[in-house]
């Protein structure tokens, strides 16, 4: 049976050549079933609107794996508070600090969930992300009690930081997180 992967973008979306777009294409080539929806009002999102949209997508699509980038991580934290789902894998890439964004004030403050609703979880963070310092990322990782991949000078791990492809994301989804948690956990 093919695994179903739900990819959730952050503020303003993740259109080509963003790594999430490449990941969706690469997963399809590997016979995964992929849902990569454009969330409503992506440039000025409302938390309740995104929560409603993603709950419906989760109920309909029933993913095994979820991949979040940036603001989608915060969306996932809110979703975990009152939604019953169980994933095989969850990837949190470039979360942002708990500080209001003028484009998305309804997302803040955000909760730190005790249960991220997944068996395997990895967080990827950069040493120079303008939205979350490496010290803040380590503190968040510690609170969430999950593994972490630290990327050197990767900015916000998006197109403007030079990422078109993020092969480690595809590798982790395909192979599991054993290779990363042993060598890259902080």
Order of alpha helices (4+ residues) and beta strands (2+ residues): beta-alpha-beta-alpha-beta-alpha-beta-beta-alpha-beta-alpha-alpha
